[in-house]
Amino acid sequence: MPEFVIERNMPGAGSLSPEELKAASQTSCNVLRELGPDIQWVHSYVTDDKLFCIYRAPDAEIIREHAKRGGFPADAVLKVHRVIDPVTAE
């Protein structure tokens, strides 16, 4: 299944408490259950003012629907074409 990187502009994201992050995660997981098995949240990186989320999904539309239902921004939804790492250099 294709992977996507979702950029979410969320000022102050890095200052969210563990309880706030837990609540946001629970909301996301509830919406994922509603949408069914075709979409999977892998993990997210929390920075000062943004979240970068990795999802597996058949297309960007279901990711945008997840964001809409969950009340999350989805400022950019980018399909991953390749993954490179230090082993790629060998």
Backbone as XML, in Angstrom:
<?xml version="1.0"?>
<chain id="A" units="angstrom">
  <residue number="1" name="MET">
    <atom name="N" x="0.849" y="-1.166" z="0.000"/>
    <atom name="CA" x="0.000" y="0.000" z="0.000"/>
    <atom name="C" x="0.905" y="1.243" z="0.000"/>
  </residue>
  <residue number="2" name="PRO">
    <atom name="N" x="0.555" y="2.266" z="-0.764"/>
    <atom name="CA" x="1.379" y="3.482" z="-0.807"/>
    <atom name="C" x="1.497" y="4.153" z="0.559"/>
  </residue>
  <residue number="3" name="GLU">
    <atom name="N" x="2.624" y="4.819" z="0.753"/>
    <atom name="CA" x="2.824" y="5.614" z="1.963"/>
    <atom name="C" x="2.751" y="7.085" z="1.608"/>
  </residue>
  <residue number="4" name="PHE">
    <atom name="N" x="2.316" y="7.874" z="2.586"/>
    <atom name="CA" x="2.188" y="9.312" z="2.422"/>
    <atom name="C" x="2.794" y="10.020" z="3.622"/>
  </residue>
  <residue number="5" name="VAL">
    <atom name="N" x="3.322" y="11.217" z="3.384"/>
    <atom name="CA" x="3.746" y="12.124" z="4.443"/>
    <atom name="C" x="2.719" y="13.249" z="4.481"/>
  </residue>
  <residue number="6" name="ILE">
    <atom name="N" x="2.165" y="13.494" z="5.661"/>
    <atom name="CA" x="1.185" y="14.565" z="5.820"/>
    <atom name="C" x="1.832" y="15.652" z="6.660"/>
  </residue>
  <residue number="7" name="GLU">
    <atom name="N" x="1.835" y="16.863" z="6.140"/>
    <atom name="CA" x="2.341" y="18.018" z="6.874"/>
    <atom name="C" x="1.148" y="18.736" z="7.500"/>
  </residue>
  <residue number="8" name="ARG">
    <atom name="N" x="1.194" y="18.863" z="8.816"/>
    <atom name="CA" x="0.119" y="19.533" z="9.547"/>
    <atom name="C" x="0.701" y="20.757" z="10.259"/>
  </residue>
  <residue number="9" name="ASN">
    <atom name="N" x="0.301" y="21.946" z="9.834"/>
    <atom name="CA" x="0.727" y="23.163" z="10.506"/>
    <atom name="C" x="-0.094" y="23.327" z="11.778"/>
  </residue>
  <residue number="10" name="MET">
    <atom name="N" x="0.578" y="23.230" z="12.906"/>
    <atom name="CA" x="-0.072" y="23.313" z="14.212"/>
    <atom name="C" x="0.815" y="24.134" z="15.148"/>
  </residue>
  <residue number="11" name="PRO">
    <atom name="N" x="0.662" y="25.465" z="15.130"/>
    <atom name="CA" x="1.496" y="26.305" z="15.996"/>
    <atom name="C" x="1.458" y="25.818" z="17.448"/>
  </residue>
  <residue number="12" name="GLY">
    <atom name="N" x="2.636" y="25.699" z="18.033"/>
    <atom name="CA" x="2.741" y="25.251" z="19.413"/>
    <atom name="C" x="2.697" y="23.748" z="19.601"/>
  </residue>
  <residue number="13" name="ALA">
    <atom name="N" x="2.731" y="22.981" z="18.526"/>
    <atom name="CA" x="2.624" y="21.517" z="18.631"/>
    <atom name="C" x="3.682" y="20.939" z="19.563"/>
  </residue>
  <residue number="14" name="GLY">
    <atom name="N" x="4.886" y="21.485" z="19.525"/>
    <atom name="CA" x="5.961" y="20.970" z="20.359"/>
    <atom name="C" x="5.741" y="21.199" z="21.843"/>
  </residue>
  <residue number="15" name="SER">
    <atom name="N" x="4.818" y="22.071" z="22.176"/>
    <atom name="CA" x="4.521" y="22.366" z="23.579"/>
    <atom name="C" x="3.306" y="21.605" z="24.099"/>
  </residue>
  <residue number="16" name="LEU">
    <atom name="N" x="2.698" y="20.782" z="23.262"/>
    <atom name="CA" x="1.529" y="20.026" z="23.711"/>
    <atom name="C" x="1.933" y="19.057" z="24.822"/>
  </residue>
  <residue number="17" name="SER">
    <atom name="N" x="1.080" y="18.939" z="25.803"/>
    <atom name="CA" x="1.350" y="18.029" z="26.920"/>
    <atom name="C" x="1.134" y="16.580" z="26.488"/>
  </residue>
  <residue number="18" name="PRO">
    <atom name="N" x="1.662" y="15.638" z="27.258"/>
    <atom name="CA" x="1.391" y="14.229" z="26.956"/>
    <atom name="C" x="-0.108" y="13.931" z="26.914"/>
  </residue>
  <residue number="19" name="GLU">
    <atom name="N" x="-0.879" y="14.567" z="27.777"/>
    <atom name="CA" x="-2.328" y="14.346" z="27.787"/>
    <atom name="C" x="-2.982" y="14.872" z="26.511"/>
  </residue>
  <residue number="20" name="GLU">
    <atom name="N" x="-2.528" y="16.027" z="26.037"/>
    <atom name="CA" x="-3.070" y="16.588" z="24.793"/>
    <atom name="C" x="-2.701" y="15.722" z="23.594"/>
  </residue>
  <residue number="21" name="LEU">
    <atom name="N" x="-1.474" y="15.221" z="23.560"/>
    <atom name="CA" x="-1.064" y="14.335" z="22.471"/>
    <atom name="C" x="-1.846" y="13.026" z="22.519"/>
  </residue>
  <residue number="22" name="LYS">
    <atom name="N" x="-2.103" y="12.533" z="23.727"/>
    <atom name="CA" x="-2.890" y="11.307" z="23.865"/>
    <atom name="C" x="-4.301" y="11.525" z="23.340"/>
  </residue>
  <residue number="23" name="ALA">
    <atom name="N" x="-4.914" y="12.652" z="23.685"/>
    <atom name="CA" x="-6.273" y="12.943" z="23.223"/>
    <atom name="C" x="-6.325" y="13.053" z="21.701"/>
  </residue>
  <residue number="24" name="ALA">
    <atom name="N" x="-5.341" y="13.723" z="21.110"/>
    <atom name="CA" x="-5.296" y="13.846" z="19.646"/>
    <atom name="C" x="-5.118" y="12.477" z="19.004"/>
  </residue>
  <residue number="25" name="SER">
    <atom name="N" x="-4.273" y="11.646" z="19.603"/>
    <atom name="CA" x="-4.055" y="10.292" z="19.087"/>
    <atom name="C" x="-5.324" y="9.461" z="19.174"/>
  </residue>
  <residue number="26" name="GLN">
    <atom name="N" x="-6.043" y="9.591" z="20.265"/>
    <atom name="CA" x="-7.293" y="8.847" z="20.422"/>
    <atom name="C" x="-8.321" y="9.279" z="19.387"/>
  </residue>
  <residue number="27" name="THR">
    <atom name="N" x="-8.417" y="10.591" z="19.138"/>
    <atom name="CA" x="-9.334" y="11.080" z="18.108"/>
    <atom name="C" x="-8.963" y="10.494" z="16.755"/>
  </residue>
  <residue number="28" name="SER">
    <atom name="N" x="-7.681" y="10.528" z="16.435"/>
    <atom name="CA" x="-7.214" y="9.991" z="15.157"/>
    <atom name="C" x="-7.560" y="8.512" z="15.027"/>
  </residue>
  <residue number="29" name="CYS">
    <atom name="N" x="-7.284" y="7.741" z="16.074"/>
    <atom name="CA" x="-7.552" y="6.296" z="16.027"/>
    <atom name="C" x="-9.046" y="5.998" z="15.903"/>
  </residue>
  <residue number="30" name="ASN">
    <atom name="N" x="-9.880" y="6.792" z="16.559"/>
    <atom name="CA" x="-11.330" y="6.607" z="16.427"/>
    <atom name="C" x="-11.784" y="6.817" z="14.990"/>
  </residue>
  <residue number="31" name="VAL">
    <atom name="N" x="-11.259" y="7.859" z="14.342"/>
    <atom name="CA" x="-11.621" y="8.122" z="12.946"/>
    <atom name="C" x="-11.092" y="7.015" z="12.047"/>
  </residue>
  <residue number="32" name="LEU">
    <atom name="N" x="-9.885" y="6.544" z="12.321"/>
    <atom name="CA" x="-9.321" y="5.444" z="11.524"/>
    <atom name="C" x="-10.217" y="4.209" z="11.595"/>
  </residue>
  <residue number="33" name="ARG">
    <atom name="N" x="-10.731" y="3.906" z="12.783"/>
    <atom name="CA" x="-11.640" y="2.756" z="12.918"/>
    <atom name="C" x="-12.903" y="2.953" z="12.085"/>
  </residue>
  <residue number="34" name="GLU">
    <atom name="N" x="-13.414" y="4.189" z="12.065"/>
    <atom name="CA" x="-14.604" y="4.485" z="11.252"/>
    <atom name="C" x="-14.328" y="4.283" z="9.770"/>
  </residue>
  <residue number="35" name="LEU">
    <atom name="N" x="-13.128" y="4.659" z="9.327"/>
    <atom name="CA" x="-12.791" y="4.592" z="7.904"/>
    <atom name="C" x="-12.460" y="3.176" z="7.438"/>
  </residue>
  <residue number="36" name="GLY">
    <atom name="N" x="-12.107" y="2.303" z="8.361"/>
    <atom name="CA" x="-11.838" y="0.917" z="7.991"/>
    <atom name="C" x="-10.377" y="0.621" z="7.760"/>
  </residue>
  <residue number="37" name="PRO">
    <atom name="N" x="-10.087" y="-0.576" z="7.284"/>
    <atom name="CA" x="-8.712" y="-1.068" z="7.213"/>
    <atom name="C" x="-7.877" y="-0.511" z="6.054"/>
  </residue>
  <residue number="38" name="ASP">
    <atom name="N" x="-8.451" y="0.309" z="5.222"/>
    <atom name="CA" x="-7.698" y="0.814" z="4.072"/>
    <atom name="C" x="-6.754" y="1.962" z="4.402"/>
  </residue>
  <residue number="39" name="ILE">
    <atom name="N" x="-6.755" y="2.438" z="5.636"/>
    <atom name="CA" x="-5.871" y="3.535" z="6.024"/>
    <atom name="C" x="-5.213" y="3.177" z="7.342"/>
  </residue>
  <residue number="40" name="GLN">
    <atom name="N" x="-3.894" y="3.435" z="7.435"/>
    <atom name="CA" x="-3.139" y="3.089" z="8.628"/>
    <atom name="C" x="-2.209" y="4.242" z="8.982"/>
  </residue>
  <residue number="41" name="TRP">
    <atom name="N" x="-2.246" y="4.656" z="10.230"/>
    <atom name="CA" x="-1.319" y="5.645" z="10.754"/>
    <atom name="C" x="-0.081" y="4.901" z="11.233"/>
  </residue>
  <residue number="42" name="VAL">
    <atom name="N" x="1.086" y="5.255" z="10.720"/>
    <atom name="CA" x="2.325" y="4.577" z="11.099"/>
    <atom name="C" x="2.941" y="5.270" z="12.320"/>
  </residue>
  <residue number="43" name="HIS">
    <atom name="N" x="3.223" y="6.558" z="12.202"/>
    <atom name="CA" x="3.721" y="7.367" z="13.308"/>
    <atom name="C" x="3.775" y="8.823" z="12.871"/>
  </residue>
  <residue number="44" name="SER">
    <atom name="N" x="4.069" y="9.697" z="13.836"/>
    <atom name="CA" x="4.159" y="11.128" z="13.554"/>
    <atom name="C" x="5.373" y="11.720" z="14.252"/>
  </residue>
  <residue number="45" name="TYR">
    <atom name="N" x="5.932" y="12.749" z="13.623"/>
    <atom name="CA" x="7.018" y="13.515" z="14.205"/>
    <atom name="C" x="6.429" y="14.848" z="14.650"/>
  </residue>
  <residue number="46" name="VAL">
    <atom name="N" x="6.615" y="15.191" z="15.913"/>
    <atom name="CA" x="6.114" y="16.447" z="16.458"/>
    <atom name="C" x="7.281" y="17.423" z="16.525"/>
  </residue>
  <residue number="47" name="THR">
    <atom name="N" x="7.159" y="18.556" z="15.836"/>
    <atom name="CA" x="8.178" y="19.596" z="15.877"/>
    <atom name="C" x="7.570" y="20.819" z="16.567"/>
  </residue>
  <residue number="48" name="ASP">
    <atom name="N" x="8.290" y="21.924" z="16.581"/>
    <atom name="CA" x="7.796" y="23.116" z="17.276"/>
    <atom name="C" x="6.392" y="23.512" z="16.836"/>
  </residue>
  <residue number="49" name="ASP">
    <atom name="N" x="6.189" y="23.625" z="15.533"/>
    <atom name="CA" x="4.928" y="24.153" z="15.020"/>
    <atom name="C" x="4.268" y="23.289" z="13.951"/>
  </residue>
  <residue number="50" name="LYS">
    <atom name="N" x="4.727" y="22.049" z="13.812"/>
    <atom name="CA" x="4.163" y="21.170" z="12.785"/>
    <atom name="C" x="4.189" y="19.728" z="13.262"/>
  </residue>
  <residue number="51" name="LEU">
    <atom name="N" x="3.334" y="18.949" z="12.662"/>
    <atom name="CA" x="3.400" y="17.495" z="12.768"/>
    <atom name="C" x="3.655" y="16.970" z="11.364"/>
  </residue>
  <residue number="52" name="PHE">
    <atom name="N" x="4.509" y="15.961" z="11.268"/>
    <atom name="CA" x="4.748" y="15.256" z="10.024"/>
    <atom name="C" x="4.330" y="13.815" z="10.279"/>
  </residue>
  <residue number="53" name="CYS">
    <atom name="N" x="3.265" y="13.396" z="9.628"/>
    <atom name="CA" x="2.662" y="12.097" z="9.897"/>
    <atom name="C" x="2.890" y="11.158" z="8.718"/>
  </residue>
  <residue number="54" name="ILE">
    <atom name="N" x="3.176" y="9.914" z="9.032"/>
    <atom name="CA" x="3.363" y="8.879" z="8.015"/>
    <atom name="C" x="2.129" y="7.986" z="8.047"/>
  </residue>
  <residue number="55" name="TYR">
    <atom name="N" x="1.497" y="7.840" z="6.890"/>
    <atom name="CA" x="0.295" y="7.010" z="6.751"/>
    <atom name="C" x="0.468" y="6.057" z="5.587"/>
  </residue>
  <residue number="56" name="ARG">
    <atom name="N" x="-0.225" y="4.943" z="5.648"/>
    <atom name="CA" x="-0.371" y="4.033" z="4.511"/>
    <atom name="C" x="-1.833" y="4.095" z="4.105"/>
  </residue>
  <residue number="57" name="ALA">
    <atom name="N" x="-2.061" y="4.298" z="2.827"/>
    <atom name="CA" x="-3.428" y="4.426" z="2.321"/>
    <atom name="C" x="-3.417" y="4.223" z="0.812"/>
  </residue>
  <residue number="58" name="PRO">
    <atom name="N" x="-4.578" y="3.860" z="0.241"/>
    <atom name="CA" x="-4.624" y="3.664" z="-1.206"/>
    <atom name="C" x="-4.494" y="4.965" z="-1.990"/>
  </residue>
  <residue number="59" name="ASP">
    <atom name="N" x="-4.902" y="6.088" z="-1.383"/>
    <atom name="CA" x="-4.839" y="7.370" z="-2.089"/>
    <atom name="C" x="-4.908" y="8.522" z="-1.087"/>
  </residue>
  <residue number="60" name="ALA">
    <atom name="N" x="-4.649" y="9.724" z="-1.571"/>
    <atom name="CA" x="-4.638" y="10.907" z="-0.717"/>
    <atom name="C" x="-6.040" y="11.306" z="-0.250"/>
  </residue>
  <residue number="61" name="GLU">
    <atom name="N" x="-7.052" y="10.931" z="-0.988"/>
    <atom name="CA" x="-8.419" y="11.344" z="-0.631"/>
    <atom name="C" x="-8.862" y="10.790" z="0.714"/>
  </residue>
  <residue number="62" name="ILE">
    <atom name="N" x="-8.546" y="9.543" z="1.007"/>
    <atom name="CA" x="-8.948" y="8.971" z="2.290"/>
    <atom name="C" x="-8.180" y="9.636" z="3.440"/>
  </residue>
  <residue number="63" name="ILE">
    <atom name="N" x="-6.967" y="10.070" z="3.179"/>
    <atom name="CA" x="-6.199" y="10.802" z="4.189"/>
    <atom name="C" x="-6.840" y="12.156" z="4.453"/>
  </residue>
  <residue number="64" name="ARG">
    <atom name="N" x="-7.259" y="12.826" z="3.406"/>
    <atom name="CA" x="-7.948" y="14.118" z="3.582"/>
    <atom name="C" x="-9.282" y="13.936" z="4.312"/>
  </residue>
  <residue number="65" name="GLU">
    <atom name="N" x="-9.969" y="12.839" z="4.052"/>
    <atom name="CA" x="-11.222" y="12.553" z="4.753"/>
    <atom name="C" x="-10.949" y="12.313" z="6.241"/>
  </residue>
  <residue number="66" name="HIS">
    <atom name="N" x="-9.890" y="11.605" z="6.543"/>
    <atom name="CA" x="-9.496" y="11.397" z="7.939"/>
    <atom name="C" x="-9.250" y="12.738" z="8.627"/>
  </residue>
  <residue number="67" name="ALA">
    <atom name="N" x="-8.524" y="13.616" z="7.974"/>
    <atom name="CA" x="-8.231" y="14.930" z="8.550"/>
    <atom name="C" x="-9.517" y="15.731" z="8.774"/>
  </residue>
  <residue number="68" name="LYS">
    <atom name="N" x="-10.403" y="15.697" z="7.802"/>
    <atom name="CA" x="-11.666" y="16.429" z="7.903"/>
    <atom name="C" x="-12.493" y="15.918" z="9.084"/>
  </residue>
  <residue number="69" name="ARG">
    <atom name="N" x="-12.658" y="14.616" z="9.167"/>
    <atom name="CA" x="-13.468" y="14.031" z="10.247"/>
    <atom name="C" x="-12.842" y="14.239" z="11.624"/>
  </residue>
  <residue number="70" name="GLY">
    <atom name="N" x="-11.512" y="14.229" z="11.678"/>
    <atom name="CA" x="-10.828" y="14.376" z="12.955"/>
    <atom name="C" x="-10.594" y="15.813" z="13.375"/>
  </residue>
  <residue number="71" name="GLY">
    <atom name="N" x="-10.833" y="16.753" z="12.432"/>
    <atom name="CA" x="-10.592" y="18.152" z="12.740"/>
    <atom name="C" x="-9.113" y="18.515" z="12.741"/>
  </residue>
  <residue number="72" name="PHE">
    <atom name="N" x="-8.326" y="17.751" z="11.975"/>
    <atom name="CA" x="-6.893" y="17.996" z="11.881"/>
    <atom name="C" x="-6.573" y="18.724" z="10.588"/>
  </residue>
  <residue number="73" name="PRO">
    <atom name="N" x="-5.563" y="19.611" z="10.595"/>
    <atom name="CA" x="-5.124" y="20.177" z="9.321"/>
    <atom name="C" x="-4.378" y="19.120" z="8.501"/>
  </residue>
  <residue number="74" name="ALA">
    <atom name="N" x="-4.458" y="19.232" z="7.210"/>
    <atom name="CA" x="-3.659" y="18.405" z="6.304"/>
    <atom name="C" x="-3.176" y="19.358" z="5.210"/>
  </residue>
  <residue number="75" name="ASP">
    <atom name="N" x="-2.178" y="20.167" z="5.580"/>
    <atom name="CA" x="-1.718" y="21.234" z="4.691"/>
    <atom name="C" x="-1.013" y="20.712" z="3.451"/>
  </residue>
  <residue number="76" name="ALA">
    <atom name="N" x="-0.394" y="19.565" z="3.570"/>
    <atom name="CA" x="0.222" y="18.906" z="2.412"/>
    <atom name="C" x="0.093" y="17.403" z="2.606"/>
  </residue>
  <residue number="77" name="VAL">
    <atom name="N" x="-0.318" y="16.719" z="1.549"/>
    <atom name="CA" x="-0.400" y="15.259" z="1.545"/>
    <atom name="C" x="0.471" y="14.799" z="0.381"/>
  </residue>
  <residue number="78" name="LEU">
    <atom name="N" x="1.612" y="14.215" z="0.700"/>
    <atom name="CA" x="2.627" y="13.907" z="-0.302"/>
    <atom name="C" x="2.867" y="12.406" z="-0.378"/>
  </residue>
  <residue number="79" name="LYS">
    <atom name="N" x="2.737" y="11.859" z="-1.566"/>
    <atom name="CA" x="2.984" y="10.426" z="-1.766"/>
    <atom name="C" x="4.486" y="10.164" z="-1.751"/>
  </residue>
  <residue number="80" name="VAL">
    <atom name="N" x="4.881" y="9.133" z="-1.022"/>
    <atom name="CA" x="6.288" y="8.724" z="-0.955"/>
    <atom name="C" x="6.565" y="7.820" z="-2.153"/>
  </residue>
  <residue number="81" name="HIS">
    <atom name="N" x="7.566" y="8.202" z="-2.936"/>
    <atom name="CA" x="7.933" y="7.400" z="-4.104"/>
    <atom name="C" x="9.069" y="6.424" z="-3.798"/>
  </residue>
  <residue number="82" name="ARG">
    <atom name="N" x="9.988" y="6.842" z="-2.949"/>
    <atom name="CA" x="11.106" y="6.000" z="-2.568"/>
    <atom name="C" x="11.540" y="6.387" z="-1.155"/>
  </residue>
  <residue number="83" name="VAL">
    <atom name="N" x="12.173" y="5.447" z="-0.487"/>
    <atom name="CA" x="12.795" y="5.709" z="0.810"/>
    <atom name="C" x="14.274" y="5.460" z="0.635"/>
  </residue>
  <residue number="84" name="ILE">
    <atom name="N" x="15.081" y="6.428" z="1.063"/>
    <atom name="CA" x="16.528" y="6.238" z="1.028"/>
    <atom name="C" x="17.066" y="6.381" z="2.446"/>
  </residue>
  <residue number="85" name="ASP">
    <atom name="N" x="18.220" y="5.782" z="2.671"/>
    <atom name="CA" x="18.873" y="5.838" z="3.971"/>
    <atom name="C" x="20.363" y="5.620" z="3.734"/>
  </residue>
  <residue number="86" name="PRO">
    <atom name="N" x="21.170" y="5.533" z="4.778"/>
    <atom name="CA" x="22.613" y="5.361" z="4.564"/>
    <atom name="C" x="22.980" y="4.131" z="3.729"/>
  </residue>
  <residue number="87" name="VAL">
    <atom name="N" x="22.174" y="3.092" z="3.785"/>
    <atom name="CA" x="22.459" y="1.894" z="3.002"/>
    <atom name="C" x="22.359" y="2.197" z="1.504"/>
  </residue>
  <residue number="88" name="THR">
    <atom name="N" x="21.561" y="3.172" z="1.120"/>
    <atom name="CA" x="21.419" y="3.550" z="-0.290"/>
    <atom name="C" x="22.766" y="3.975" z="-0.870"/>
  </residue>
  <residue number="89" name="ALA">
    <atom name="N" x="23.642" y="4.524" z="-0.045"/>
    <atom name="CA" x="24.957" y="4.994" z="-0.503"/>
    <atom name="C" x="25.937" y="3.872" z="-0.775"/>
  </residue>
  <residue number="90" name="GLU">
    <atom name="N" x="25.621" y="2.700" z="-0.318"/>
    <atom name="CA" x="26.569" y="1.580" z="-0.481"/>
    <atom name="C" x="26.449" y="0.910" z="-1.821"/>
  </residue>
</chain>
